[in-house]
Amino acid sequence: MMKIGSLFAGFFLFLSTLFSCQQQKGDFKTLPVDDFESLIKDSEVQRVDVRTLAEYSEGHIPGTVNINVLDDSFAAVADSTLQKDKPVAVYCRTGKRSKKAAEILTRRGYKVYNLDKGITAWQEAGKEVER
């Protein structure tokens, strides 16, 4: 009888660990290039490139600040740099890291827009990039 109880407890622990590792989706919008471009024309929208500094230096959307989402201090730097009462437009190279950033920022109270397929799609569409 004790073995069944232990097996059940172990199985329950396994399941709870499995489900707790799934990423929570944030309440943000992912926009295609043209919609993202229209959005960031508004001077109230804060533009954030969440790639590494090296990637940012290779070329970025004009008017963006760089806050590396892979840095442990991402949330703290974002809170000290961004205003929660203004929308935030985020992007990375292909859209994967910016989704992570959007989830973090949304949970912290920001209204976030993510560039679908990242700066790669932006450049393929012939949009402006500065170095």
C-alpha positions, -999 to 999 in steps of 0.1 A, spaced: 0 0 0 29 23 8 44 18 -27 12 28 -44 10 60 -23 46 68 -31 41 61 -68 11 84 -69 29 112 -50 59 108 -74 36 109 -105 18 140 -91 51 157 -84 63 149 -120 31 163 -135 32 195 -115 68 201 -124 60 195 -161 32 219 -162 49 246 -141 78 247 -167 54 257 -195 58 294 -205 29 316 -197 17 336 -226 15 374 -221 -13 396 -234 6 413 -262 1 418 -299 24 405 -326 23 427 -357 35 422 -392 62 446 -405 38 473 -421 16 474 -390 46 476 -367 61 504 -389 28 524 -386 27 518 -348 62 532 -342 56 563 -362 37 575 -331 63 593 -309 46 580 -278 56 544 -286 88 533 -269 110 512 -292 131 484 -277 156 461 -294 160 431 -271 190 416 -289 226 416 -276 246 448 -279 268 433 -306 237 425 -327 222 459 -320 255 475 -332 252 457 -366 220 475 -374 187 484 -357 155 502 -363 160 540 -358 151 554 -325 153 522 -305 170 515 -272 188 483 -266 178 462 -236 191 426 -239 164 402 -228 190 375 -222 206 396 -195 195 387 -159 188 424 -152 164 428 -182 133 435 -161 151 459 -138 167 478 -167 133 479 -185 116 493 -154 142 520 -150 142 529 -187 106 526 -199 74 543 -189 44 520 -181 19 546 -194 32 544 -229 31 515 -254 63 495 -260 73 480 -294 98 452 -291 118 432 -316 148 409 -320 163 390 -349 135 366 -357 108 372 -331 116 344 -305 134 365 -279 111 395 -284 81 372 -275 99 363 -243 105 400 -236 69 408 -244 57 382 -219 80 396 -192 70 432 -199 33 424 -201 34 407 -167 50 439 -154 22 461 -166 33 473 -200 12 474 -231 34 456 -256 36 451 -294 60 426 -309 74 426 -344 65 394 -362 97 376 -375 119 404 -361 144 426 -378 150 399 -404 115 405 -418 119 443 -414 151 442 -435 136 418 -461 107 444 -465 133 471 -472 126 491 -441 151 516 -427 179 503 -404 207 524 -388 241 514 -375 
